């Protein structure tokens, strides 16, 4: 067996609806080829924008379909962030936005989290201590990297704070539908009404990451600005991919595929939780997500995970070290992000068994060959 990767936050190959998506792409060309194979509006393929708008109860002009939600994040911060602007983020948070914000010269302000997600008092303190931020970036449901979900009570409090301070909130929600159990709380966008909250999501986790179809639901003026920025960047979106996604959902494939994928991922989540319970040191703690892709592992007595990573890879398993998800020096030295989405339940059991001894200072079992 090769390297077992708990680093890859991507769906396992069997999660991908290859046959259905191929049929959808072919049908999209046959049905609407003159449109999907040409240039078009920067906001995305019209029928897909309308489908998304209906799901979120907004006008289609407020929806901008992007080449993955991270592309939309780049457009948004280029519009909103000047060098030195404050941007509030959860600590930990997704590493790619941290890199983008650093490149643009933003002052990134980390906010404390616990098992219920972002701590509202930390948000209030940050707002009281400095200039008004450009926005708050939050992954409220099955967060990357922690797997945590902001409780409904705290969601309502965050909305109240945003309204009181006229604070713009970017709710990044790629994992919200990847739920294995429990009741879904309302999104911040639903609670607030979409005036101060921008909603972002993607079809990467619900259909396939390779289609590179994400979207933003924005206030009207900002939507127009982002669409114009998209046109100036790549002239025209990749309509074939967007049309294939629309054909996929139009045919009624979306919900059955999501149910299938969630079943496959739940088995992996369960396997990782079981393995952690069996093998981890007594002082280790970890998140227990009801969905998503990730589990966050803290081992206070363990080695620095930067040093641990090389030894783990030599033993046949890899992960992403916790420090990648904080501003430099901000924490995570004894934390790991473990992705269960890509590897099989059997590989998860083997990988955790290899990793656990290294966290307690014991030699790991030899890597399989």
C-alpha positions, 0 to 999 in steps of 0.5 A, spaced: 500 500 500 502 506 498 502 513 502 495 513 506 493 521 505 489 524 510 491 531 507 486 530 500 480 534 502 477 531 495 471 526 494 474 519 493 473 516 486 467 512 487 463 519 489 464 522 482 457 521 478 462 519 471 456 516 467 451 521 469 455 527 468 458 525 461 451 524 459 449 531 462 455 534 458 453 531 451 445 533 452 447 540 454 451 540 447 446 537 443 440 541 447 444 548 447 450 548 443 450 554 440 450 558 447 454 553 451 460 553 446 460 560 445 462 567 449 456 569 454 455 573 460 460 574 465 455 572 471 454 565 468 450 560 464 443 563 465 439 557 466 443 555 472 443 562 475 436 561 475 436 554 478 440 557 484 436 563 485 430 559 486 433 555 491 436 561 495 429 566 494 433 571 490 433 574 483 438 571 478 442 577 477 444 577 484 447 570 483 454 570 479 457 563 477 464 562 478 470 557 476 470 554 483 468 558 489 475 560 490 475 564 484 469 568 486 473 569 493 479 572 489 474 577 485 470 579 492 477 581 495 479 584 489 473 588 490 473 589 497 480 589 500 485 594 500 492 594 503 492 594 510 484 593 510 482 588 516 479 582 515 476 577 520 477 570 520 475 564 524 482 561 527 483 556 524 480 557 517 481 555 510 488 556 508 487 558 501 483 565 503 489 566 508 494 566 502 490 570 498 489 575 503 496 575 505 498 577 498 493 583 497 496 586 504 490 585 508 490 585 516 487 578 518 484 578 525 483 571 527 477 570 532 477 564 537 473 558 536 470 552 540 466 546 539 460 550 537 464 554 532 466 562 532 465 565 539 461 571 538 464 575 544 471 574 540 467 577 534 464 583 538 471 584 541 475 585 534 469 590 532 471 594 538 478 594 538 480 597 531 477 600 524 471 597 521 473 590 517 472 589 510 468 583 512 468 577 516 469 570 513 466 564 516 465 557 514 459 556 519 457 549 517 462 543 517 468 548 517 474 546 513 479 545 517 475 543 524 469 540 521 465 544 527 458 547 525 456 554 528 450 553 533 444 556 531 444 560 537 450 563 535 448 564 528 443 568 530 447 572 535 452 573 529 447 576 525 445 580 530 452 583 531 453 584 523 446 588 523 448 592 529 455 594 526 453 594 519 458 588 518 459 584 511 459 577 512 461 572 507 458 565 509 462 560 505 458 553 505 461 548 500 459 542 505 452 544 508 449 539 504 454 533 505 450 532 512 450 524 514 445 526 520 442 531 525 438 537 523 441 542 518 441 549 522 438 555 518 444 559 514 446 565 516 444 568 509 437 565 511 437 568 518 439 575 515 436 576 509 442 577 504 443 584 506 449 584 510 451 576 508 454 574 502 453 566 501 458 562 497 457 555 495 460 550 490 458 543 486 465 541 488 463 537 494 455 535 491 457 533 484 465 533 482 470 538 483 473 538 476 467 541 473 469 548 477 463 550 478 461 555 484 457 561 485 456 567 490 449 570 492 450 577 493 447 584 494 445 587 487 450 592 486 456 588 488 453 582 484 454 587 478 461 589 480 463 582 481 460 580 474 464 586 471 470 583 474 469 576 471 468 579 464 475 583 465 479 577 467 476 571 463 472 574 458 467 569 458 465 563 463 466 556 461 459 555 459 459 547 458 461 545 465 456 550 467 451 547 462 453 540 464 451 541 471 445 544 470 443 538 465 445 534 471 440 537 476 435 538 471 434 531 470 433 530 477 440 527 479 442 532 484 438 529 490 439 522 489 447 523 487 447 527 494 444 521 498 449 516 495 455 520 496 453 522 503 452 514 505 459 513 502 462 519 506 459 517 512 462 510 512 469 514 512 467 519 517 465 513 522 471 509 520 475 515 522 472 516 529 472 509 531 479 509 529 481 515 533 477 512 539 481 506 539 488 508 538 489 516 540 493 518 546 488 519 552 489 527 552 487 527 545 481 531 543 477 531 536 471 534 533 465 529 531 462 532 525 455 530 523 458 531 515 463 534 511 470 532 510 474 533 516 476 532 523 480 536 527 485 533 532 489 536 538 494 532 542 497 537 547 502 532 549 504 530 542 510 533 538 510 539 534 506 537 527 511 540 523 516 535 525 511 530 526 509 530 518 516 527 516 516 521 520 508 520 519 510 520 511 516 515 512 511 511 516 506 511 510 501 516 512 500 524 511 496 529 513 495 537 513 499 540 519 495 545 524 499 551 523 497 551 516 490 554 518 492 560 522 496 566 521 503 565 522 505 564 529 497 564 531 497 556 533 496 549 531 503 547 533 500 540 536 493 540 531 492 536 525 487 536 520 485 529 518 481 528 511 476 522 511 473 523 504 478 520 499 481 514 503 477 508 504 475 505 511 480 500 511 485 505 509 483 510 515 483 504 520 490 503 517 493 510 517 490 512 524 494 506 527 500 508 524 499 515 526 497 514 533 504 511 536 508 517 533 503 522 537 505 519 543 512 518 542 512 510 540 515 508 533 509 507 528 508 500 525 512 499 518 509 502 512 506 497 507 509 495 501 
